[in-house]
Amino acid sequence: MKITQIELFPIQTPRETGSISPHIIVKMHTDEDITGIGEMSDLGHLSKMPDVPQMAHDINAGLKGVEIRDTPTIDAHVKKLGSIFGAGLEMAVLDIKGKALNVPVYELLGGAYRRKIRVCYPIFGCPDQKTAEENVERVGRI
């Protein structure tokens, strides 16, 4: 099964605080009509957003026609992009592999490890003590 196209969709997710978190959704297509979805998550801390059309062009130039099981080639592109962006490609590949085998992704990663996990709520970028206290209060309500 080969990668035929990778699409990138920049989106903005509003947060409860009113700020906006930019993300890039990855949609990876294959020659067997299986599509994988991934996410380049919460890019709001970057000083400059990437040129998404150029990034899509570069990713397609490197991965179009690559066998979905060609881990070294895919990993090289993931590494080149860096963890923030590369994770979206990895997610899309795992989604495709899971769909092709008709198993959830956690099975590809060795099986379920626990039934529930602790989730953190990041509080950063507080300009003053009042904002920090409001954020702590909000977390207490969730």
Disulfide bonds with the S-S distance in Angstrom:
none
